[in-house]
Amino acid sequence: MKKQFRIIISTVRYNLIAFYRVFSLTSFALRFFLPFMTMASAWILYCTVFGSENLKTTFSSYSSVDYLTFVIIGQAVFVYIYATVFLVGRVFYWERMGGTIEPLFLSPVSRRAYMLGQVCFAMFNATIDFLVILIVGTLVFGAQINHLNFTLLTLGITMTVISLFGVGLVVNGITLSLRDRTNTANILTSVFFIFSGAIAPVEMLPEWGKIIGQVIPLTYSLKIIRGSIVAGMSITDFLGELVSLVVISTFLLVVGFVFLTRMEHSLKLKGEMTVF
């Protein structure tokens, strides 16, 4: 256990040094371009196009929070998707590009511990983005966060990270096998963005869209996290969502580790580890 912990800490430390040694304020700001533009678009639609009162009446039947708060929280939580599919999901792709994948896979380093270190670093970055978006969304765009159940919020984010870790493992296996850098990540990001309830309640989707939403872990995470800012809501109100998250997370983690292990074995067997 001590050895595994050292691997995780070393991986996080290495990534922090590599990432922030060449820190650029411009690059940091660009991370917020898409979520800020989405929030601004929602604000314009809410205040000028649809009329806030009309939308408020219609939207209240689908969500316990108002439209702007709904979208802003969705954008804040969605940074964890980006961290999963673009950072964690391409770890071994960049190892291959850097010429370090063979030494890594030949070493006795635990793959699980190494990937846990990668996801810890990615979630550290994502949490910074989450807080920035939430603060800007509240102060600039008017998200109504007057109450906060910190325990429920922490539980929701923790379950989000665990479930998305499984997604990142699966994406890693796909990038190894297909030599794909962006297509898989872009497709998954779009599917999650549309069908998880990030910008509109899943209940407003057509029936086939609701079915897709039911197998996406972020759907349940968003309900829990949004519920954490509603007065009177507690963990007992989201037992169904928590059970669904546990089931989906367990499935994704098992599939992710098995798929990644078999893909590594297959590439070693065929001598295709570094072949493009």
N, C-alpha and C positions, 0 to 999 in steps of 0.2 A: 504493500500500500504506500509506503514511504517513497519507494522508487517511482510509482505512478504519479504521485503528487509532485515530485521533483520534475518529472517530464512535463506535466501540465504547466507548472510555474515557469520553467525554462522556455517553453513554447510561447507563452504569453509575453514574457520579457523580451524574447527575440523579436516578436512582431511589433511590440511597442517601440523598441529601438529603431527597427527598420522603417516603421511607418512615420514616426514623429521626428526622426533625425532630419528628414527633408520636408518637414511640415510646411505647407503653403496655405496662407490665409485665403487665397483665391480658390484653391481646390476645396478647402473646408467649406467656403461659402456656396460653392456649386453643388455640394451635397444637399442643400436645402432648396435648390431652384424648383424642382418638380413639386415637392409638397407645398411650398409657398404659393406656387402658381395654381395648384389645385384648390387650396384654401381661398385664394383671391377670387377664383372663378365661382366657387360656391357662394362667396359673400355677394358677388355681383348678381348672381341668379336669385339669391334669397332676397336681396334688398331692392332690386330694380326690375327684374324680369317677371318673376312669379308673384311678387308681393308677399311680404313676410307674414302677414296675418293669414292669408289664404293657405300658404304652405304650412304654417304652424298648425292649423286646424286639421289638414289632411295628414300631416306627418305624425301627429301625436298618436294616431291609431296604430302606428307601426313601431314606434320607439318611445322609450321613457325619457329621452333627452331631445332637445330641439335640433333642428336641421344643421345649423352651423357647428354646434358642439359635436354632433354625430360625425360630421365629416372631418373635423379637426382631430378628434381622437382617433379616427380611422387612419388619418395620415400619420399621426404620431406613432401608432403601433406598427404601421406598415414598414417603418424603417428596419424592423427586425426581419422582414421578408427579404429586403435587399441584402442585409448582412448575411442571411442564410444562403441564398442562391448565388450571389455574386462574390462573396468573400469565402465563406466556408465551403460552398459548392464548387469552388475552383482551386482549392488548395493543391491538389495533385496535378492539376493542369499547369500551374505556375512552377511546381517542383520540376515537372518535365521540361518546361521552357528554360528553367535555370540550370538544367543539367544535374540536379541533385536528387532526382527521384530514385535512381538505382542505388546510390549509397544509403538513402533513407530506407528503402525496402529491404536492403541486405543487412541493415543494422538490427539489433535485438530490441529496438525501441517499440513499446506497445503502440499499436495503431490507435487503439481506443483512447489512450492517454494523450497521444499527439493530437488527435482530432478534438478532444475535450479542451486542450489548450488553445486550439484554433478558434473554437466556438466561444470560449471565454473572452478572447481578445475581440472577436467580432461583436459580441454582445456588449462589451465595454464601450466600443465606438457607437453602437446603436443606441445605447442608453443615453449617451450625451446628446445625440440627435433627437431622441424622444423627448428629453427635457426641454431642449431649445424650441422644438416645434410646439410643444404644449404651452410654453411660456409666451411665445409670440402669438399663438392662436388665441390665447386668453386676453393678452394685453392689446393686441392690434385688431383681431377679427371678432372678438367678443364671445368666445366660448364661455359657457356658464358652468364654471367649476366652483360652486359655493360650498360643496361638501365633499369629503374624501374619506373613504374607508380604506386606510392604508394596507390593512391585512388582505383585503379582497383584491386591491390593486396589485400588491406584491405576488399574491398567488396567481393572478391572471397572467402577469408578465413571466413568472417562473414557468408556468405550464406552456406558455407560448414558446419560450426558449427551448424547452425539452422537446416539444413536438417538432419544431422547426429544425432541430439538430438532426432528427431522422431524415427530414427532407434534404438537408445538406449532404448527408452521407449518400443518399440515393443519387443526387446530382453529381457527386464526385465520381461514382461508379460510371455514370453515363458519359461524363467528360473523358474519363480514361478510355472507355471502349470506343466511343465515336469521334474522339479528338475534337470535341465540340466546345468552343469557348463561351459563346454568347447565346446561341439559339435556344438551348434548353432553359437557360436562366430567364431569357426574355419571355418565353412562352409561359413558364410557371408564374412569373411575376404578373403577367397580364391576367392569367386565370384567377390567381389569388385576389388581384385587385378588383376584378369585376364581380366574382361570385362569393366572396367571403363576407360581404357587408361592410367593406371599407368606406364606400361612398354612398351606398344606398342599402336599406334593409333587405335582407334575403327574402323576406316575406313579400316584397314587391316584385320579385323576379318571376318569370314564367315557371311552370312546373318543372321543366327539364333543368332550368337554372337552379331551382331549389335543391334538386337532387345532387347537383355538383357541389353546391354550397355545404351540404350535409357531410361530405367526406373531406372537407378542408378544415384543418384544425384551427385556423385563424378565425373562422366563423364563430366558434364557441369562445375563443379567447376574447374577441372583441365584445361579445355580450357581457362577459364577466368584468372586463375593464371599464366598459361604459357604465355598468351597474354599480361600480365602486364609487361613482360620483353622485349617485342618486340617494338622497336621504332615506333611511329605513331599510335599504337593501343590505343583506348579509350573505354569508357563504351558503346558508341553507336555501336561499332563493335560487342558487345556481348549481344544485347537486346534479341535475341532469346534464348540464354543460360540462361539469367537472368529470363525470363518469365517461362521457363521450371523448373528452380530451385524453383521459388516461388510456382508454382503449385504442384510440387513433395513434397516440404517442408511442405506446408499446409496440404496435404493429409497425410503425415507421422505423423505429429504432432497430427492431429485429431484422426487418427487410433491408435496411440501410447497411448494417454491419455485415450481414450474410452476403449481400450483393457485392459490397466493396471487397470483401475477403476473397470471394470467388473470382472477381474480376482481376484482382492482383495475381492470384494463382494462375489464371488463364494467360495473362500477359507474360508472366515469367516463363510458363511452359512453352509459349510460342516465340519467345524472344522478341516481343513487340513492345517492351516497356518504353523505349525512347524512340520508336519508329513513328514518323508522322505520315 
